[in-house]
Amino acid sequence: MSAGALLILKPDILAGPSARCPAALARDTVRGLLSVYRLSATYTYEAETSEQAVAWALRNIERKIRARDWYVRTLHEPNRHLAALDALLTGTVLAPPGKDTVRTADLVLAMTEALGFTVADVQRTRCTRRDFLGLYADNTHFTRLAGSLHTYLVGQEVEIYRYTGDQELSTLHIFKELVRRVVRYPTTHYDAVENLLHVSDPGAPDWTYFLNSAFAERGSAA
């Protein structure tokens, strides 16, 4: 289960062009996630790019479901959580009166809440080189990627959320896939850099690092 998972909002979701997104894209992101769990449903998308973006995300999700035992299309209490996602489509967070954009971070937090996750703790911090290595130690031996990631992260602010919830481990990864594809479309298949958010699963090396660095001083480490 995903209890204790960490969600890291990266620099591009907190500042710059990706800090806000069209409200139509935000709502289409929710529709895309709904389509993952309602296989027979058909949704009409507001933004021109959303149908292609959702299709791309669904292909990636199906590929991962076939490849990984833990990656499953399952929700605990699906009726309650799908109804909460439905409510976002007409609620003021993603349909703000008189505005045509929303904070991308608000989209992320509203969707995770609808999925049944509760924020147990949050820390906003400036990413150090040590943090960068804790997050991407497995990738830093690729010189070009390491340089790009270093420039993107080190010295920039990130927000780290520690969640409680009883959904499957794959739930936040599926949600992450929809956010990245719909909000950032069009993009390239190579998107390891500037991809809005990161999910750390309980027990993974990056989860252990951040739980015992970002939250340790506040007595929150497990």
Backbone hydrogen bonds in HBPLUS format (Angstrom, degrees):
<---DONOR---> <-ACCEPTOR-->    atom                        ^
c    i                          cat <-CA-CA->   ^        H-A-AA   ^      H-
h    n   atom  resd res      DA  || num        DHA   H-A  angle D-A-AA Bond
n    s   type  num  typ     dist DA aas  dist angle  dist       angle   num
A0002-SER N   A0167-GLN O   2.77 MM 165  5.61 148.5  1.87 168.5 171.4     1
A0005-ALA N   A0002-SER O   2.99 MM   3  5.48 152.2  2.07 146.9 142.9     2
A0004-GLY N   A0163-TYR O   2.75 MM 159  5.04 130.5  1.99 133.4 148.3     3
A0163-TYR N   A0005-ALA O   2.92 MM 158  5.46 174.0  1.93 168.3 170.2     4
A0006-LEU N   A0200-SER O   3.00 MM 194  5.00 168.6  2.01 148.7 151.7     5
A0200-SER N   A0006-LEU O   2.88 MM 194  5.00 167.0  1.89 146.6 149.8     6
A0007-LEU N   A0161-TYR O   2.89 MM 154  5.09 156.7  1.95 143.9 151.7     7
A0161-TYR N   A0007-LEU O   2.82 MM 154  5.09 172.2  1.83 151.1 153.9     8
A0008-ILE N   A0198-HIS O   2.78 MM 190  4.99 170.9  1.79 153.8 157.1     9
A0198-HIS N   A0008-ILE O   2.88 MM 190  4.99 147.5  1.98 140.2 149.9    10
A0009-LEU N   A0159-GLU O   2.77 MM 150  5.08 161.9  1.80 157.9 160.7    11
A0159-GLU N   A0009-LEU O   3.15 MM 150  5.08 157.8  2.20 137.3 144.2    12
A0010-LYS N   A0196-LEU O   2.90 MM 186  5.24 160.9  1.94 139.4 142.8    13
A0013-ILE N   A0010-LYS O   3.08 MM   3  5.71 154.1  2.15 119.6 127.0    14
A0014-LEU N   A0011-PRO O   3.15 MM   3  5.24 141.1  2.31  99.4 110.5    15
A0015-ALA N   A0011-PRO O   3.02 MM   4  6.14 140.0  2.19 152.5 162.3    16
A0019-ALA N   A0016-GLY O   3.05 MM   3  5.60 165.9  2.07 121.5 125.9    17
A0104-THR N   A0019-ALA O   2.89 MM  85  5.45 164.2  1.92 127.7 133.0    18
A0021-CYS N   A0102-VAL O   2.92 MM  81  5.65 156.7  1.98 159.1 166.4    19
A0102-VAL N   A0021-CYS O   2.91 MM  81  5.65 156.8  1.96 159.8 165.7    20
A0025-LEU N   A0022-PRO O   2.99 MM   3  5.28 120.3  2.36 103.1 117.2    21
A0026-ALA N   A0022-PRO O   3.07 MM   4  6.46 154.7  2.13 151.0 158.7    22
A0023-ALA N   A0100-ASP O   2.86 MM  77  5.34 169.7  1.87 122.1 124.6    23
A0027-ARG N   A0023-ALA O   2.95 MM   4  6.24 161.8  1.99 152.3 155.9    24
A0028-ASP N   A0024-ALA O   2.90 MM   4  6.11 151.5  1.98 143.2 152.0    25
A0029-THR N   A0025-LEU O   2.89 MM   4  6.10 140.4  2.04 143.6 153.5    26
A0030-VAL N   A0026-ALA O   3.31 MM   4  6.71 151.7  2.39 143.6 149.7    27
A0031-ARG N   A0027-ARG O   2.98 MM   4  6.37 157.9  2.03 148.1 154.5    28
A0032-GLY N   A0028-ASP O   2.85 MM   4  6.06 152.8  1.93 144.5 151.8    29
A0033-LEU N   A0029-THR O   3.04 MM   4  6.36 154.6  2.10 146.1 152.2    30
A0034-LEU N   A0030-VAL O   2.90 MM   4  6.20 159.4  1.95 154.0 160.0    31
A0035-SER N   A0031-ARG O   2.99 MM   4  6.24 147.4  2.09 144.8 153.3    32
A0036-VAL N   A0033-LEU O   3.06 MM   3  5.25 140.2  2.22 101.5 112.8    33
A0037-TYR N   A0034-LEU O   3.14 MM   3  5.51 126.7  2.43 104.4 116.2    34
A0038-ARG N   A0034-LEU O   2.86 MM   4  6.00 137.6  2.04 150.3 163.9    35
A0041-ALA N   A0038-ARG O   3.09 MM   3  5.45 157.4  2.15 111.7 118.8    36
A0050-SER N   A0047-ALA O   3.27 MM   3  5.48 150.1  2.37 105.6 113.9    37
A0053-ALA N   A0049-THR O   3.01 MM   4  6.18 159.2  2.05 153.3 160.0    38
A0054-VAL N   A0050-SER O   2.79 MM   4  5.90 167.6  1.80 159.3 161.2    39
A0055-ALA N   A0051-GLU O   3.05 MM   4  6.17 159.4  2.09 142.3 148.4    40
A0056-TRP N   A0052-GLN O   2.98 MM   4  6.19 152.7  2.05 145.4 152.5    41
A0057-ALA N   A0053-ALA O   2.96 MM   4  6.27 160.8  2.00 149.4 154.4    42
A0058-LEU N   A0054-VAL O   2.82 MM   4  6.07 160.8  1.86 156.1 161.3    43
A0059-ARG N   A0055-ALA O   3.03 MM   4  6.24 152.4  2.10 144.8 151.6    44
A0060-ASN N   A0056-TRP O   3.13 MM   4  6.46 159.6  2.17 149.8 154.8    45
A0061-ILE N   A0057-ALA O   2.91 MM   4  6.17 157.7  1.96 152.4 159.1    46
A0062-GLU N   A0058-LEU O   2.91 MM   4  6.07 165.8  1.93 150.7 154.1    47
A0063-ARG N   A0059-ARG O   3.00 MM   4  6.18 156.4  2.06 146.7 153.3    48
A0064-LYS N   A0060-ASN O   3.04 MM   4  6.29 155.0  2.11 146.4 152.7    49
A0065-ILE N   A0061-ILE O   2.90 MM   4  6.15 151.1  1.98 151.1 159.7    50
A0066-ARG N   A0062-GLU O   3.09 MM   4  6.33 154.1  2.16 146.5 152.2    51
A0067-ALA N   A0063-ARG O   3.13 MM   4  6.30 137.4  2.32 136.0 147.7    52
A0068-ARG N   A0064-LYS O   2.93 MM   4  5.82 144.5  2.06 152.6 157.3    53
A0071-TYR N   A0068-ARG O   3.25 MM   3  5.38 149.7  2.35 103.0 111.7    54
A0081-HIS N   A0077-GLU O   3.25 MM   4  6.53 168.2  2.26 159.1 162.4    55
A0082-LEU N   A0078-PRO O   2.82 MM   4  5.78 162.5  1.85 157.3 162.0    56
A0083-ALA N   A0079-ASN O   3.05 MM   4  6.01 150.9  2.13 137.9 145.9    57
A0084-ALA N   A0080-ARG O   3.09 MM   4  6.34 145.8  2.21 137.9 147.1    58
A0085-LEU N   A0081-HIS O   3.02 MM   4  6.32 149.1  2.11 141.9 149.7    59
A0086-ASP N   A0082-LEU O   2.88 MM   4  6.15 156.6  1.94 146.3 153.0    60
A0087-ALA N   A0083-ALA O   2.99 MM   4  6.24 152.6  2.06 144.2 151.0    61
A0088-LEU N   A0085-LEU O   3.09 MM   3  5.25 133.7  2.32 100.2 112.5    62
A0089-LEU N   A0086-ASP O   3.07 MM   3  5.64 144.8  2.19 112.6 121.5    63
A0090-THR N   A0087-ALA O   3.31 MM   3  5.83 151.6  2.40 110.7 117.1    64
A0091-GLY N   A0087-ALA O   3.03 MM   4  6.01 124.4  2.35 142.7 158.5    65
A0095-ALA N   A0091-GLY O   2.94 MM   4  5.80 123.9  2.26 141.5 157.8    66
A0099-LYS N   A0096-PRO O   3.17 MM   3  5.52 163.9  2.19 135.5 132.8    67
A0106-ASP N   A0103-ARG O   3.01 MM   3  5.16 123.2  2.35  98.0 112.4    68
A0107-LEU N   A0103-ARG O   3.19 MM   4  6.64 149.5  2.29 147.7 155.7    69
A0108-VAL N   A0104-THR O   3.08 MM   4  6.43 161.5  2.12 151.8 155.7    70
A0109-LEU N   A0105-ALA O   2.93 MM   4  6.17 167.5  1.95 154.0 156.7    71
A0110-ALA N   A0106-ASP O   2.89 MM   4  5.91 155.7  1.94 145.5 152.5    72
A0111-MET N   A0107-LEU O   3.00 MM   4  6.14 158.3  2.05 150.9 156.4    73
A0112-THR N   A0108-VAL O   3.04 MM   4  6.27 162.6  2.07 151.9 156.5    74
A0113-GLU N   A0109-LEU O   3.07 MM   4  6.14 153.7  2.14 140.3 147.4    75
A0114-ALA N   A0110-ALA O   3.01 MM   4  6.20 156.1  2.07 142.2 148.9    76
A0115-LEU N   A0111-MET O   2.99 MM   4  6.25 141.7  2.14 142.8 153.1    77
A0117-PHE N   A0112-THR O   3.02 MM   5  5.58 160.4  2.06 157.8 152.6    78
A0116-GLY N   A0113-GLU O   2.94 MM   3  5.19 157.0  2.00 107.3 114.6    79
A0118-THR N   A0164-THR O   2.93 MM  46  5.25 163.8  1.95 150.8 155.7    80
A0164-THR N   A0118-THR O   2.85 MM  46  5.25 149.1  1.95 148.1 158.3    81
A0120-ALA N   A0162-ARG O   2.69 MM  42  5.49 159.7  1.73 159.1 165.7    82
A0121-ASP N   A0162-ARG O   3.35 MM  41  5.17 146.0  2.48 137.2 138.0    83
A0162-ARG N   A0121-ASP O   2.84 MM  41  5.17 173.5  1.85 153.4 153.6    84
A0123-GLN N   A0160-ILE O   2.95 MM  37  5.25 149.7  2.04 141.3 151.2    85
A0160-ILE N   A0123-GLN O   2.82 MM  37  5.25 167.8  1.83 153.0 156.5    86
A0125-THR N   A0158-VAL O   2.96 MM  33  5.65 160.9  1.99 161.7 167.9    87
A0158-VAL N   A0125-THR O   2.85 MM  33  5.65 159.1  1.90 166.9 173.6    88
A0127-CYS N   A0156-GLN O   2.73 MM  29  5.53 168.4  1.75 159.6 155.6    89
A0155-GLY N   A0127-CYS O   2.70 MM  28  5.32 175.5  1.70 161.2 159.7    90
A0132-PHE N   A0128-THR O   2.94 MM   4  6.24 157.6  1.99 147.6 153.9    91
A0133-LEU N   A0129-ARG O   2.97 MM   4  6.27 155.1  2.03 148.1 153.9    92
A0134-GLY N   A0130-ARG O   2.89 MM   4  6.14 149.4  1.99 143.6 152.9    93
A0135-LEU N   A0131-ASP O   2.88 MM   4  6.15 141.5  2.03 149.2 159.4    94
A0136-TYR N   A0132-PHE O   2.90 MM   4  6.01 161.6  1.93 150.9 156.0    95
A0137-ALA N   A0133-LEU O   2.90 MM   4  4.72 105.3  2.47 143.3 139.4    96
A0139-ASN N   A0136-TYR O   2.95 MM   3  5.35 150.4  2.04 112.7 121.9    97
A0140-THR N   A0136-TYR O   3.20 MM   4  6.26 130.4  2.46 155.4 169.0    98
A0142-PHE N   A0139-ASN O   3.11 MM   3  5.96 169.3  2.12 126.0 129.2    99
A0146-ALA N   A0142-PHE O   2.75 MM   4  5.80 166.2  1.77 167.7 172.7   100
A0147-GLY N   A0143-THR O   3.03 MM   4  6.19 162.8  2.06 151.6 155.0   101
A0148-SER N   A0144-ARG O   3.14 MM   4  6.38 160.7  2.18 147.6 152.7   102
A0149-LEU N   A0145-LEU O   2.88 MM   4  6.05 167.0  1.89 158.9 162.3   103
A0150-HIS N   A0146-ALA O   2.89 MM   4  5.98 156.2  1.94 148.1 155.0   104
A0151-THR N   A0147-GLY O   3.10 MM   4  6.27 164.9  2.13 147.9 151.0   105
A0152-TYR N   A0148-SER O   3.01 MM   4  6.15 155.1  2.07 145.5 152.9   106
A0153-LEU N   A0149-LEU O   2.95 MM   4  6.02 149.7  2.04 150.3 156.4   107
A0154-VAL N   A0150-HIS O   2.98 MM   4  5.47 143.7  2.11 138.7 149.6   108
A0156-GLN N   A0153-LEU O   2.94 MM   3  5.42 159.7  1.98 140.1 140.9   109
A0171-THR N   A0168-GLU O   3.05 MM   3  5.55 159.6  2.10 116.0 122.2   110
A0173-HIS N   A0170-SER O   3.08 MM   3  5.07 117.5  2.49  96.2 112.4   111
A0174-ILE N   A0170-SER O   2.87 MM   4  6.10 156.1  1.93 161.3 167.1   112
A0175-PHE N   A0171-THR O   3.03 MM   4  6.28 164.9  2.05 150.3 154.7   113
A0176-LYS N   A0172-LEU O   2.83 MM   4  5.94 154.0  1.90 140.2 147.8   114
A0177-GLU N   A0173-HIS O   3.03 MM   4  6.23 152.8  2.11 142.7 149.0   115
A0178-LEU N   A0174-ILE O   3.28 MM   4  6.66 155.1  2.35 149.7 154.7   116
A0179-VAL N   A0175-PHE O   3.08 MM   4  6.40 163.9  2.10 155.3 159.6   117
A0180-ARG N   A0176-LYS O   2.99 MM   4  6.16 173.5  1.99 158.1 159.6   118
A0181-ARG N   A0177-GLU O   3.11 MM   4  6.21 169.3  2.12 148.1 151.4   119
A0182-VAL N   A0178-LEU O   3.00 MM   4  5.93 169.3  2.01 153.1 156.2   120
A0183-VAL N   A0179-VAL O   3.05 MM   4  5.69 153.1  2.12 141.8 150.0   121
A0184-ARG N   A0180-ARG O   3.11 MM   4  5.62 149.7  2.21 131.4 140.5   122
A0185-TYR N   A0181-ARG O   3.02 MM   4  5.42 119.2  2.40 131.3 140.2   123
A0197-LEU N   A0195-ASN O   2.82 MM   2  5.99 143.6  1.95 108.3  97.8   124
A0204-ALA N   A0201-ASP O   3.04 MM   3  5.64 166.0  2.06 140.6 144.0   125
A0208-THR N   A0204-ALA O   2.96 MM   4  6.24 164.8  1.99 162.7 166.6   126
A0209-TYR N   A0205-PRO O   2.98 MM   4  6.17 160.3  2.02 147.7 153.3   127
A0210-PHE N   A0206-ASP O   3.05 MM   4  6.21 176.5  2.05 151.5 151.9   128
A0211-LEU N   A0207-TRP O   2.90 MM   4  5.92 160.2  1.94 152.5 158.8   129
A0212-ASN N   A0208-THR O   3.14 MM   4  6.13 148.0  2.25 140.6 147.9   130
A0213-SER N   A0210-PHE O   3.26 MM   3  4.96 164.0  2.28  96.8 101.4   131
A0214-ALA N   A0210-PHE O   2.89 MM   4  5.32 134.0  2.11 129.7 142.7   132
A0218-ARG N   A0215-PHE O   3.06 MM   3  5.45 142.6  2.20 108.4 119.4   133
A0220-SER N   A0215-PHE O   3.23 MM   5  5.34 164.8  2.25 149.1 144.8   134
A0219-GLY N   A0216-ALA O   3.01 MM   3  5.31 161.4  2.05 115.6 117.4   135
